[in-house]
Amino acid sequence: MKRIISLVLFILLTQPSFANDWFPQIPSEQTPNIEKIPTVPDPTQIPSLFLKSPCDSFVKMTETIKKYKEELLFSGTGLTFSSQTNQPYRGGMFFFTNQDTGSWTLLQAFGDGMACMIMNGKNFNPYTGEQPYGEKQ
């Protein structure tokens, strides 16, 4: 029995391969130029700004905003990105300001009810000058 198994294995292993007929090779002049294939940028090489933002429920974050008597001036939706994986995080953006004192707060709110204070400050003033990108409208 061992001889029969050995003979069958020998025959199978010494047969020529038909792989080239089944899967023809691409001639070298048709081989794609690998240097021209775009690659995904390494997220660790993309310039990033590392931030530490206070986060809590949207209700708790707006309690602090109320203390400064800031009111919602405008809102929108957008993305922020993880600095390590470049993963996008979709959220709502809320800009509050107290136009009498000039204080302001920028919050990003997420679908799970959490919100993060992206930035806050003072000296809010409506801008009336030329656009910073140099084009007049």
N, C-alpha and C positions, 0 to 999 in steps of 0.2 A: 504494500500500500504506500509506503514511504517513497518507493521508487517511482510509482505512478504520479504521485503529487510532485515529486522533484522534476520529473520529465515534463509535466504540464507547465510548471512554473518556468522551466528552462525555455520551453517553446514560446511561452508568452513574453518572457523578458528579452528574448533575442530577436523577436519580430521587428521589422522596420516600423518606424512611426509614420502614421499617415496624417499627422497634425497639420503639416504644411499644406496638404490638399484640402483639408477641412476648413482651415483658417489661414487663408493666404496672407503673407506678409506684405506690408506696404513698402513699395520701392523707396529707396533712400531719398530720391528727389521729391517724393510726395510726403515725406515725414514732416509733421508740423514743427515749426520753429518754437521750441519750448520757451525761449526768451521773450517771445511776443505774447504769450498767454498771460493775461492779467492775473495777479495774485491778490489775495485778501491781505490788507495791511496787518502787520502784527500790532495788536492793540497796545502792547507795551511800548511801541515806538511812536505812537501818535501823541503829539503834545497834548497834555491834559492839565487841568487845574484841579487840584485836590482841595475839596471843601469839607468843612465840618459844619453841618447845619443842625440847629435844634429842630426836632420833630416831635409831634404829639398829635392827638386827634385834632381835626379841623376846628371843632368847638373850642378846645383848650387854647389853640393857637390864636383864634380870634378874640379870646378873652384878653390877651395881652394887647392886641391891637386896639381894643375898645378903651383900654386905660389911657392911650395916647389920643383918643378921640379921632382916630383915623377912619375915613370912610372909603368904600370901594370906588375907585376912579375908573378902572377898566379891568377886563378879564379876557382870557383866551385859552386855547389849548395848545399843547406842544410836547416836546420831548426833552429829557435830560438823559445823559449817557453815563454808564458805569466807567470809571477811569481805568479799571483793570480789564474788563471783558468787552467794553464798548457796547454793552447791551443797552438798548433804549428803554426808558421808562416813560410811559405816556402819562400825562397829568394835566390838570387845569392850573392856569396861572392867574393869580389875583393880586392886583396892585392897589394898595390902600394908601391914602395920604390925608394928612391934616393940612389943608391949604392955608390955614391961619398961622400955624406954627412951623410949617415946612417939613414936619416929620413924615416918613413914608416907610412902607414895608412891602416886600415882594414875597408871596407864598406860592409854593407849588403844592397842590392837593392831588391825592391819588384815589383811585377807585375804591380802595378798602377803607376810606375815611381818614387816613393819615395825611398830615400836611407838614411841610418843612419850610422854615424861614430861609429862603435863599439869600436874601440881603435885606438890610434895613438901614435907614440913615436919616439925615436932616438936610435942610436947604433945598427942598423940592421947589422947583420953579418951572413953569411951562416954558418950553423952548420956542422961540420965535425967529431965530436966525436962519442962515442958510443950512441946507442939509449937509451932514458931514461927508458924504460921498461926492460932493462937488457939483451935483446937477441941480439946476433950478427946475421947478415944476410949474 
